Amino acid sequence: MAKCQDYLTEFKQILQTAHPDLEINIRIEHGDFQETVARVAEEEKVDLVVVGARERDFLSRLLTTSLAESLTSSLNRPLLVVHPQQQAKLTTEENKYAF
């Protein structure tokens, strides 16, 4: 848990350096992904929910629903899904935060 907190704190500092007027809060939760994200979005009254997506092969996309896709039915907030970039295009600093 401490490693996660440290990672998010460092990432928050990078974002706030680039965007000083941006309000960024860190909140770590446990539980079912869909239920927890929907609940926290409501509690925090967020304007936008942003989640990352992983690359999946064709068969996986065909047979299963991604966690990000499952949120569309439970959220009453806008959802932005960020898809992975090719690793080769990332700088060293950006690559550090690539999922």
SVG drawing of the C-alpha trace seen along z (x, -y; Angstrom):
<svg xmlns="http://www.w3.org/2000/svg" viewBox="-26 -28 41 43">
<polyline fill="none" stroke="black" stroke-width="0.4" points="0.0,0.0 2.8,-2.4 4.4,-1.8 1.1,-2.7 0.8,-5.9 4.4,-6.9 3.8,-6.3 0.6,-8.4 2.2,-11.2 5.2,-11.5 2.8,-11.5 0.7,-14.1 3.7,-16.3 4.6,-16.0 1.1,-16.9 0.8,-19.9 4.2,-21.2 2.8,-21.2 -0.7,-22.4 -0.5,-24.4 -4.2,-25.4 -5.3,-21.8 -6.8,-20.3 -5.5,-16.7 -6.6,-14.4 -5.2,-11.0 -7.6,-8.4 -6.8,-4.7 -9.8,-2.3 -10.3,1.4 -13.3,3.3 -15.1,4.3 -13.7,2.0 -17.0,1.0 -18.8,0.4 -15.9,-1.4 -15.2,-3.8 -18.9,-4.7 -19.2,-5.3 -16.1,-7.4 -17.1,-9.4 -20.4,-10.2 -18.9,-11.0 -16.2,-13.2 -18.6,-14.8 -15.9,-14.4 -16.4,-16.1 -14.7,-13.3 -13.6,-9.8 -10.3,-8.8 -9.2,-5.1 -6.4,-3.4 -6.9,-0.6 -4.6,2.3 -3.9,3.7 -5.9,6.9 -5.7,9.3 -8.6,9.7 -10.1,12.8 -10.0,11.3 -11.8,8.1 -14.4,10.3 -15.2,12.6 -14.9,10.3 -15.8,6.8 -13.0,4.6 -13.2,3.1 -13.4,-0.3 -16.3,0.7 -18.2,2.1 -18.1,-1.3 -20.3,-2.9 -23.4,-1.2 -22.7,-2.3 -21.5,-5.8 -23.5,-9.0 -20.4,-11.0 -18.3,-11.3 -15.7,-8.6 -12.4,-9.0 -10.6,-5.8 -6.9,-6.3 -5.4,-3.6 -1.7,-2.6 0.8,-4.2 3.6,-2.4 6.5,-2.2 9.0,-3.3 7.2,-6.7 7.5,-7.5 10.3,-9.6 12.2,-8.1 10.1,-10.1 6.8,-9.2 7.8,-5.6 8.2,-5.5 4.5,-6.0 3.3,-3.8 1.0,-1.0"/>
</svg>
